[in-house]
Structures are given as C-alpha cells and as structure tokens.
Amino acid sequence: MDPNARWDEQYADDGIAAQLLMLVTAAQVAAARDADVYVAAVLAELAVDPAATPGIIVPSAFSGVAGDGRPVESLLALAVPRAGRTFLDLQNAALPASEELERPEWMSDTTWESLNRERSDRLRADFERNRERAAEQALVLAGRWLETAAATAVIDAARAAESAASMASESVEGYVRMLNPPSCSRCAVLAGRFYRWNEGFERHPLCDCRHIPVSESIAGDLTVNPNTYFDSLEAADQDRIFTIAGANAIRDGADIGQVVNARRGMQRAQDGAHAGLLITREGITRRGAANRRRTGRNAVVRLMPETIYDLADGDRAEAMRLLRLNGFLAA
C-alpha cells in the first residue's frame, strides 16, 4: 500500500480486501478438508473407530468465519484502523503536549509561551519530515497483525473441523491435546491432557496444537510429559520459550506446571457465556437456518462448534443435531 494515499480506499478499492478474503477462505476450506482426513486416519490408527472415513464434515462450512464467529472479512478489515491508531500513537509520541513541561518560576508567561510555540513548530517540522517513515512503520506493524489474524483464523477452522469430525464417531469420548513443536511454554504444560468432547479448546493466537480424538480408555496411553519436551530442547531454546528465570528454575528441579502459567493469554475461540454473546435456542431453529440458506445472510456472530457443545449441555445427540443444523456435518 502507498503510505501517502488513503489506506481505507486502497484496501477496499484496489482489490486488497477481496484478495485477502479469497486466500484466507480458501486456506480454511483446505485446512478443514485436511482435518477431516486426519481425524479418520487417527481413529483408524488407534482402533477407536476402524470404520471411520473422511467425508463426515462440510469443509466449506468452516470458511469465511473466524474462530469467534465473526465474518473473516470484518476481522481482516480491522488492519486498516489498527494502522491508523498506530500512526496516531507515533505522532503523539513525537509531538508531546506542551502541558507536560513545567514553566520555570523565573520565566515570564510571554517568554514561556513563545518558547513552547517554537518547540512545537520544531517538533512538528521534524515529524512532517519523517511522516512517510511513520506511515510505513504503521503499515508494517498492521501487516504483522494481519498475518497473525489470518493464520489464527485458518488454524481455528482446522481445529473446529477436527472437533466436528470427531463428534461424528460415537466411539470418541474426548480428545488429547497434541503439541506441534516448536511449541510455547503454555502449550507444553497443557499437552497430553484429556478433555471431554464438550470441553472447549483454549488457545492463544497462532497456537497450532491439535486434537487427538480418543476414547477415554486409551487416553492415558497418549500422555505427554512436559518435562520430556523441555529436556529435548537446547538450553538457548529452553531460555527463549520458558524465559531465563523459568528455565533455570525448571533445570533446578522446580515443578514445570508451577513455573508456567499455562492459561495466561489462553482463551476459547468462541465463548458464548464470557464473550457476552446473546446466543439462544430460538436463534438456531430450523426456520432460522433455512432463512439463512435462502437469503445468504448470516448473523454478525455465527454459532461455532464450541458454543454448540455448551448449548447441548452434555447431550451428544443434541450436539450432533445442532452441528448438522448449522451446516458443519453432512446430513
């Protein structure tokens, strides 16, 4: 993007928004399709459901929507105002208010005001000379945020697809969290834990941990010792991932689970209760679903598998019905 032109117009009119949306939604479909194949392969390999085959989910149902249920299009568009806010922050840092300075008692008000005007003019002139550089920096930072947001949307689509595909097999009672190294310290501590099928998957941006769908009877065979992962790392990587102080404490014998705050920065992709979403059973009736299919319009926030499991309240048959009703599973 040209840092000297209108960013919102370039994003909307120069094809940037359309191209980004096309790339991310295509990646989401591919990720969901891969997840479908992955779940069937795992169920067969672990003998949880030897008859499992791909084709259970509808990959396209996981595209066009972010993990929290908002449209991907609106999520990606946040990069533009984010760049604007960053530019304003840089401008405010370069042009501090004159009130921040204290007038010496021996200086007259007239002299003080004159010096402040000169100072402000000088700072503004300096900023104007570097305005383009500040704009470029704001765009770079917004671009990095955009990369993270897009990648997280694709990963969340894959994870939601894994969850929905696992639900289709009655033999699956839950999942074990699997690392995809290199992994952060929070993921390392949570790895290998068994979660019931209706427990939400807590993750941080760019978290690429995966589900291993299992029956509870074999979950214990797939446990992962976080200390084993820690010991597999070079000392420099231990310090980088667990912090120097944390890594030293673990090497000295401290409990890794006490050293690492595993849920710091972790959250579910969509949490209907804690996000304040007004999601009710009236909003997911057959009439409502049929109307969405007919008009092509979705609510601002779309119901995602994790919230469906909350609404099902432990009733697996109801969860399956809602997954099908919302288009995630093939009828």
N, C-alpha and C positions, 0 to 999 in steps of 0.2 A: 504494500500500500504506500501511496505517496504521503509522507508525513505532513506536507504543506496543503493538502486538499482535504475536503470534508470526509472524515472517516466513515460516518454513517452512510453517506451516499455511495462511497466506494464499495462498502461492504454489501449494500443492498443492490446497487445498480451494475456493478462490474462483474457480477457472476460469482463473487467470492462466497456469499451465503449459500447459493444453490449448489456450488461445487462441494463445499464442506458438508452440507447435508447429505448429498449423494454418496460421498465417500464414507461418512460415518454410518449411515443406514445400511449401506452395502456390507460394511465390515461387521455390523451387528447381525445381519442375516447369516453371513458366513460363520460367525462365532457361534450362533445358535445351532446351525446345522452341524458344526463340528461337535458341539456339546451333546447333541442327540446321538451321534455315532459313539462318542466317548462313553456315555452312560451305558449304552447297550453292551459295549466291549467290556467294561468293568463288571457289570452284572454277570456276564457270561464267564469272565476270567475267575471271579471269586465264587462262582457257582451259587450266587444269590438268586439269580433268575436265568438259567441257561437258555431259556426260550426267548429272552429279550431281543428285540430287533429295533433298528432305527425306524424313524417314520412316525413316532408317537406324538411329537410336538409339531407345531406350525411355526417354522423359523421366522416367517415374516411378521408374526405377532409380536416378536421381541425387538423389532426395529422401529425407529422413529420416536422412541420414548426413552428417556433417561431412567436411571435406576430409581429415582424418587418419584417417577410417574409424570414428570413434566415433559412436554414435547422437546425432542433433541434440538429442533430449530430454535426454540426460545432460549435453551441453555447456551448454545453456541453464540447466539447474538449478544449475550452478556459480555463478550470480549470487547465490544466497542465502548460501552460506558465504562468498563473497567480500565481501558486505556485512557479514557478521558479523566477519570479520577486520579490515575497515576500521574498524568501530566499536570493536573492541578496541584497535587502534592509536591511535585518537583518545583512548580512555580512558587508555591507558598514557602517552600524551604529556601528558595533563592531570594525571595522578597519578604523578609520578616517585617512585621508591623513596627512602626516607629515607637509605639507604646511600650515595646519590650525594653527600650533603653531608658535609663533614668537620667534626668537633667541634673547636671552639677549645680549646687546651690549658688555658686558664684557667677553662673552664666545667665544672662537675661533671656526672657521668653522669646524675644525677637531673634536673637542670635541662635537660640536653640532650634526654633522653627526653620530658620534659614539653613542651618547645617543638616537638619533632617530632610529638607527638600532636596538638597544636593546629594545626600546619601541615597535617598530613594531614587532619584534620577540616575545616579551612577549604577545602582543595583539593577534597575530596570533596563538600562542600556546594555549591561553585561548579560542579562538574561535574554534580551532580544537577539544578541549576537549568537547565543547558544540555544535559541528556541528550537531550531530544527533538530539539534542533537538531543534535546529533552524529549521532543516528539518521537524521535526514533527509539529512544530508550523506553518510552511508554509503550510503544507498539511491540517492541521485543518482549517486554515483560507480559503484556497481554497475550502475545503469541505463545509463550511458555504455559500460561494458564490454560489457554485454549487446547494445547496438546494434552495436558493432564485431563481436562474435562472430557475431551473426545475419547481418549484411551480408557478412562474410567467408565464411560457410557458403554463402550464395547465390552469391557470386562464384565460389567454388571449384566449385560444382555446374556453373555455366556453363562454366568452363574445362575441367573434366573431360569435359563433354559435347562441347565443341569438339574436344578431343583424340580422343575415341572416334569421333566422326563423321568426322574427318579420316582416321583409320585405315582406314575402310571403302573409301577410294579408293586403289587401288594406285599411282596417279599421284602421290600425296602422299608426299614423301620426308622432310618435316620441316615446321617452321614458323618464321616470323619473328615476333619479339616486337614488338607494336604498342602505342604509347602511347595513352592515353585522357586527354588533358590536362584539367585541370591534373594534372601528374604530379610525383612526388618526384624528388630528385636521383639516387637509386639506380636507379629505373626508367629515367630519361633516359639514363643511361650504358649500360644493357643493351639499350635499344631498337634494333631493326633487326638484331639478331644472328640468325643462322640456327642452329637446333638440329635435330638429327636427331629422327626421330619418337619414338625411345625415350628421349630425354633429358628429365629432369624439369624442371618449370617452377618456378623459385624465385620466391617472392613473400613480401611482408610483409602483416600484417593490413590489410584494406581495399584491397590492391593490385588495380587494375582493368585492368591490361594484358591484352591479348588475343592469341590465336594468329592468325596469317595462314597458313593451310595452303598450302604451295607445293611445287613440285619444285625440286630443288637448282639446276637450270639457270637459273631465273629469280629465285632468292633474292637475287642481287646487285643486281637492279633495284629492290628494295624496302628497301635500306639506309636507315637514318635517322642523320643526323649529329647527335649530342647537342649540338654547339655551335650548330647551327641552332635547336634548341629553346631553348637558353639565350638566344640573341640575340633570340628572339621575345618574351621576357618583359620586362616593365617592370623597372627597376632594383630597385624595392622587392620585387617577386616573386622576382627573382634572389637577393636577400639572404635572403629568407624561406625559399626552397626549398634553396638551396645553402649557407646561412649567410653572414654578412657577410664573414668571412675567406676562405671558399671562393670566394664570388662575386668578391671583389676579386682573388684570385689568378687566376681564370679570365679576368677582364677584362684582367689584366696579361699574358696570354698563356700561363698555365700549362696543362698537359695536363689536360683535364677528367676523364679516366679516372684520373689520378694523384691528383687532388684529392678525388674521391669514392670512398669505399669502397663499391663497388656492392653487395657481398653482406652488408653489415652489417645484421643483423636479417632477412635473407632466408632462407627455408627452403622445402623442398618441402612440399606439403600432407600427403603421407604418404610416409615414407621407411622402408621395411621394415628396411633394414640399420642405419641410425643411430638409429631410434626403439626398437630392441630388440624389434621385433615378431617373434613366433615364427610366421612365415607359411611354410608348406611346401606342396609339391605335393600331399601327402596331404590337406591341408585344403581343396583345391579340386577334388576328384574329382566325377564326375557323381553318385555316391551322396550325397556331402555336399551338393551343390547341390540335388539332388532332395529331400533330407530337410529342408533349409531351406524350400523351397517348400511342402512338405507340412505342416510344423509351424508355419511362420510365425516361426520363431526364427532370429536371426542371431547370429553370434559378437560378442563385445564390440567387437572391432575388425574392421571389414569390409575386404575386399580392394578397393582402389581402382585405377583405370586406371594410375596412375604405378607402383605396385608390380607390377601385371600386366606392364608393359613390362620391369621388372627381371627378373622370373621368366622371361619369354620369352627373355631373353639374346640379343637381336638377331634372333630368329626371328619374322618378321612373321606368318607363318601361325599360329604358336603363340599369339602375342598376340591375334590375331583370335579364335581358338578360346576363349581364356580370357575375352575380353570377352563373347562370346556366352554362355558357360557361366555367367558371373556376372550375366547379365541386362542388360548395358549396350547390346548391339546386338541388333536384331531377328534372329530365327533365319532 
